[in-house]
Amino acid sequence: MAEKSSSRRPGGSAFKQQRLKSCQPVIAPKSVIPVFYLIAIIFAPLGGYLLHESDKVSELMIDYTHCAQTESNGGAPTGEFKNMPINNAVIAFYKPQISYNFPRWKQRQALAWNETITQCVIQFTVPTELNPPVHFLYRLTNFYQNERSYVKSLDPDQLSGGKPDRAQLAHNCKDLWETADHKIIYPCGMIANSMFNDTFSNLTLVNSPIQNIPTSYNFSQTGIAASDDDDKYDETSYNISEIAPPPNWVKRYPDGKYTPEFPPIDPSKNELFQVWMRLAGLPRFRKLYGINNNNTLPIGTYELVIDLLWPVSSGRKSFVITTTTEIGGKNPFLGLAYIIIGMLGGVLGIVFTVKHFLQTP
């Protein structure tokens, strides 16, 4: 019986025989060099526009990390105001209309929650009107919200108003879910426990060349959280007697307990809490603390009082007052990057043009 012949030859179609029509562009100087010029024409002006818009943003950033330390260790004085260290402030106002002094500070003691706390009082000048919206942010450095165990240390069911069982809380929040007297910590986990809790007063006008203007400029905590955070949170269904505040929150509550007069937070309404719970991907970040969408911040010297409650070790903490433009906040990097790409394209275009003409017979 004859053996069947087997063939590994593919079919005779154009696809299988690799005879499909194709287009292979010829990379010639006349087709490549214009691309470099086109990159220069597009990117350089666009980068200039982005850089100009970034420069129009007015921004004041003041580092108050060491305010509570002694004056000899770089802290603020306890008596009269004195100038802050030169590295503590970054000032970038667009078209200032008056001259201004460097920010000054001092520290003082105050009574809050039945105990003495340190306050940092800072005076600074706003040399140009800041049109709304005016944003007030806090800035932290060397704080890793993206660490794996930190990211997982919360219970979504608890934050959305549920009453998860103790086994679930122990799994999700590890050591920060129960107190020594077996009360449930609400909200549990490292994220909530480490919430930034320095408090900032509204701005009080100290001096201004303009007459008949308000003596206080207020920031609102409404509208500072992302709109899609609403579905994640709801008022707790726990009874007050069942729960206790996180360890780092106990100073805010008499005897470290929730009471009808000092109830637990409602995470669905506390936007500062929602902002904190939206984790940052880098160890240096800013988070929105307040916003004024309606009023212009007039020219003048202002005073800000900060209750120093949030400790730092190897990191730093600052506050930022800033405006925005059509492209967002201050970010000179993007504009400079576009300009550099445009210049690089132009230089390469010129180099290849000269080389092409020198090689042409």
C-alpha positions in Angstrom: 0.0 0.0 0.0 1.5 3.3 -1.0 2.3 5.7 1.8 0.5 9.0 1.9 2.7 11.9 1.0 2.7 14.7 3.5 3.7 18.2 2.5 4.4 21.1 4.8 4.1 23.6 2.0 1.6 26.4 2.9 -1.4 27.2 0.7 -1.0 29.2 -2.5 -2.8 32.3 -1.3 -1.1 35.7 -1.3 -1.3 35.9 2.4 0.3 32.5 3.1 2.9 33.0 0.3 3.7 36.6 1.7 2.8 38.3 -1.6 0.5 40.9 -0.1 1.0 44.4 -1.3 2.9 46.6 1.1 4.0 50.2 1.5 7.6 50.9 2.5 8.3 54.6 2.9 11.7 55.7 1.5 13.5 57.7 4.3 15.1 60.4 2.3 16.4 63.7 3.5 13.7 65.7 1.7 11.0 63.8 3.6 12.7 63.6 7.0 14.2 67.1 7.4 10.8 68.9 7.2 9.6 66.7 10.1 12.2 68.2 12.4 11.2 71.7 11.4 7.6 70.9 12.0 8.4 69.7 15.5 10.2 73.0 16.2 7.3 75.0 14.8 4.7 73.2 16.9 6.5 72.5 20.1 8.5 75.7 20.7 5.5 78.2 20.6 3.3 75.8 22.5 6.0 75.5 25.2 6.3 79.2 25.3 2.5 79.5 25.9 2.5 76.9 28.6 5.4 78.6 30.4 3.7 82.0 30.2 0.5 80.6 31.6 2.5 78.9 34.4 4.2 82.2 35.2 0.8 83.9 35.6 0.0 81.7 38.5 0.7 83.4 41.9 1.9 81.1 44.6 3.1 81.3 48.1 4.6 78.3 49.9 5.8 78.5 53.5 7.5 75.6 55.4 6.6 75.7 59.1 8.0 72.3 60.1 10.3 73.6 62.9 8.1 76.4 64.1 7.7 74.8 67.6 11.4 74.3 68.1 13.6 76.7 70.1 14.8 79.7 68.2 18.4 78.5 68.4 17.4 75.3 66.6 15.7 77.1 63.7 12.3 77.5 65.4 10.1 80.6 65.7 10.6 83.1 68.5 8.2 83.2 71.5 7.9 87.0 71.7 7.9 89.4 68.7 7.7 88.4 65.1 10.9 87.7 63.3 11.8 86.9 59.7 11.7 83.2 58.8 14.8 81.4 57.5 15.3 82.2 53.8 14.8 78.6 52.8 11.4 78.4 54.4 9.4 80.3 51.9 9.0 80.1 48.1 7.3 83.3 46.8 6.1 83.7 43.2 3.5 86.4 42.6 2.6 87.5 39.1 3.1 91.3 38.6 3.3 92.4 42.3 1.8 95.9 42.8 3.6 96.7 46.1 6.8 95.8 47.7 6.7 93.2 50.4 8.7 91.9 53.3 9.8 88.3 53.8 7.3 86.3 55.9 7.6 86.5 59.7 6.6 84.1 62.4 6.4 83.4 66.1 5.1 80.6 68.3 2.7 80.8 71.3 0.9 78.5 73.6 -2.9 78.2 73.6 -5.6 76.1 75.3 -7.4 73.5 73.1 -9.3 70.4 74.0 -8.5 71.0 77.7 -4.7 70.9 77.1 -2.0 73.3 76.1 -0.9 73.2 72.5 1.6 75.2 70.4 0.4 77.6 67.7 2.5 78.9 64.9 1.6 82.5 63.9 2.8 83.6 60.5 2.5 87.0 58.8 3.0 87.4 55.1 2.2 89.9 52.4 0.1 89.4 49.3 1.5 92.0 46.9 -1.1 91.5 44.1 -4.8 90.7 44.0 -5.5 87.0 43.7 -8.6 86.3 41.6 -10.8 83.3 42.5 -10.6 80.5 42.7 -7.9 80.8 45.4 -6.7 77.4 46.8 -5.2 76.7 50.2 -3.3 73.4 50.3 -0.9 71.6 52.7 2.2 70.0 51.4 4.1 67.0 52.9 7.4 65.5 52.0 8.9 62.1 52.8 5.5 60.7 53.6 4.9 57.4 51.8 1.2 56.9 51.4 1.9 54.3 48.7 3.5 51.8 51.0 1.7 48.4 50.6 0.7 47.7 54.2 -0.4 51.4 54.6 -2.5 51.3 51.4 -4.4 48.2 52.6 -5.0 49.4 56.2 -8.7 50.4 56.0 -12.1 48.8 55.9 -14.3 50.0 53.1 -17.4 48.5 54.6 -16.9 50.3 57.8 -16.4 53.6 56.0 -19.5 53.1 53.9 -21.7 52.8 57.0 -21.6 49.1 57.6 -20.8 47.1 60.7 -18.2 44.5 59.5 -17.5 41.6 61.9 -14.4 41.7 64.1 -12.6 39.1 62.0 -12.8 41.3 58.9 -11.7 44.4 60.9 -8.7 42.5 62.3 -7.7 41.3 58.8 -8.1 44.7 57.1 -6.9 47.1 59.8 -4.4 44.8 61.6 -3.4 46.3 65.0 -5.5 49.5 64.6 -9.0 48.1 64.9 -9.6 47.5 68.6 -8.8 49.4 71.8 -7.5 47.8 75.0 -11.1 47.8 76.4 -12.3 46.0 73.3 -14.0 48.9 71.6 -13.9 49.1 67.8 -11.7 51.9 66.5 -13.7 54.0 64.1 -12.4 54.7 61.5 -9.9 51.9 61.7 -6.5 51.5 60.0 -3.3 53.4 59.6 -4.6 55.7 56.9 -7.3 57.2 59.1 -5.1 57.2 62.2 -2.3 59.2 60.5 -4.7 61.8 59.0 -3.1 65.3 58.8 -4.7 67.3 61.6 -2.8 70.6 61.8 -5.6 73.2 61.7 -5.3 76.5 59.8 -7.3 79.6 60.7 -8.8 81.9 58.0 -6.6 84.8 56.9 -6.8 87.9 59.0 -5.9 91.2 57.4 -3.2 93.0 59.4 -2.4 95.9 57.1 -3.4 97.0 53.6 -2.9 100.1 51.3 -6.6 99.6 50.2 -9.4 101.1 52.3 -12.7 99.5 53.2 -11.9 95.8 52.5 -12.9 92.8 54.7 -10.6 92.0 57.5 -11.0 88.3 57.1 -10.6 86.0 54.1 -12.3 82.6 54.4 -11.6 79.3 52.8 -14.4 76.6 52.5 -13.9 72.9 52.9 -17.0 72.3 50.7 -16.1 71.0 47.2 -12.5 70.1 47.9 -12.9 66.3 47.5 -13.3 64.4 44.3 -16.9 64.0 43.1 -16.6 60.2 42.8 -15.7 59.9 46.5 -19.3 60.4 47.5 -20.3 56.8 46.9 -17.5 55.4 49.2 -18.6 56.9 52.4 -21.7 57.1 54.6 -22.6 57.9 58.2 -21.7 55.1 60.7 -24.3 52.7 62.0 -22.3 52.0 65.1 -23.6 53.0 68.5 -21.4 55.6 70.2 -20.8 53.2 73.1 -19.3 50.6 70.7 -16.6 52.7 69.1 -13.6 54.8 70.0 -11.5 57.3 68.0 -8.1 56.2 66.5 -5.1 56.7 68.9 -3.9 59.8 67.1 -7.4 61.4 67.4 -8.0 61.0 71.1 -6.8 64.5 72.0 -9.7 66.0 70.1 -12.3 64.2 72.3 -12.9 64.6 76.0 -11.4 61.6 77.8 -10.6 60.1 74.4 -14.2 59.0 73.9 -17.0 59.7 71.4 -19.9 61.5 73.1 -23.2 63.1 71.8 -21.5 66.4 72.1 -18.4 65.2 70.4 -19.6 62.5 67.9 -17.6 60.5 65.5 -17.0 62.1 62.1 -19.4 61.5 59.3 -17.0 60.6 56.4 -19.7 61.4 53.8 -19.7 65.0 54.9 -16.1 65.5 56.1 -14.3 66.4 52.9 -10.9 66.9 54.6 -11.1 63.2 55.6 -12.1 62.2 52.0 -9.1 64.2 50.6 -6.7 62.4 53.0 -8.1 59.0 52.2 -7.4 59.5 48.5 -3.8 58.3 48.6 -0.8 60.0 47.0 1.4 58.0 44.7 4.6 59.9 45.6 6.3 60.8 48.9 6.0 64.5 48.1 2.5 65.7 47.6 -0.1 68.4 48.1 -3.6 68.0 49.3 -6.4 70.6 49.2 -7.4 72.1 52.5 -9.8 74.8 51.4 -10.9 76.9 48.5 -12.5 80.3 47.9 -14.4 80.3 44.6 -16.1 83.7 45.0 -13.9 86.4 46.5 -10.7 88.1 45.4 -7.9 88.1 47.9 -7.0 91.8 48.2 -3.5 93.2 48.5 -2.2 93.4 52.1 -0.4 91.8 54.9 -2.2 88.8 56.5 -1.8 86.7 59.6 -2.4 82.9 59.7 -2.6 80.8 62.9 -1.7 77.1 62.8 -2.5 74.7 65.6 0.5 72.3 65.6 -0.9 68.9 66.1 0.5 66.7 63.4 4.1 65.5 64.3 6.8 65.1 61.7 10.1 63.2 62.0 12.2 63.1 58.8 9.7 64.9 56.6 8.5 68.5 56.2 5.2 70.2 56.2 4.2 73.4 54.5 1.1 75.4 53.4 0.5 76.7 50.0 -1.8 79.6 48.8 -2.1 79.5 45.0 -4.3 80.5 42.0 -4.8 78.7 38.7 -5.1 79.5 35.0 -6.7 77.7 32.1 -4.0 75.0 32.1 -4.1 74.5 35.9 -1.6 75.3 38.6 2.1 76.4 38.5 4.1 73.8 36.5 7.0 75.3 34.6 8.4 71.9 33.8 5.9 71.1 31.1 6.5 74.4 29.2 10.3 74.0 29.4 10.0 70.4 28.2 8.1 71.5 25.1 10.5 74.3 24.4 13.5 72.0 24.7 11.9 69.5 22.3 11.1 72.2 19.9 14.7 73.6 20.0 16.1 70.1 19.6 14.0 69.5 16.6 15.1 72.8 15.1 18.8 72.2 15.7 18.6 68.7 14.2 16.7 70.1 11.2 19.5 72.7 10.6 22.3 70.1 11.1 20.7 67.6 8.7 20.0 70.4 6.2 23.6 71.5 6.1 24.8 68.0 5.9 22.5 67.2 3.0 23.6 70.2 1.0 27.3 69.5 1.7 26.9 65.9 0.4 24.9 66.9 -2.6 27.1 66.9 -5.7 
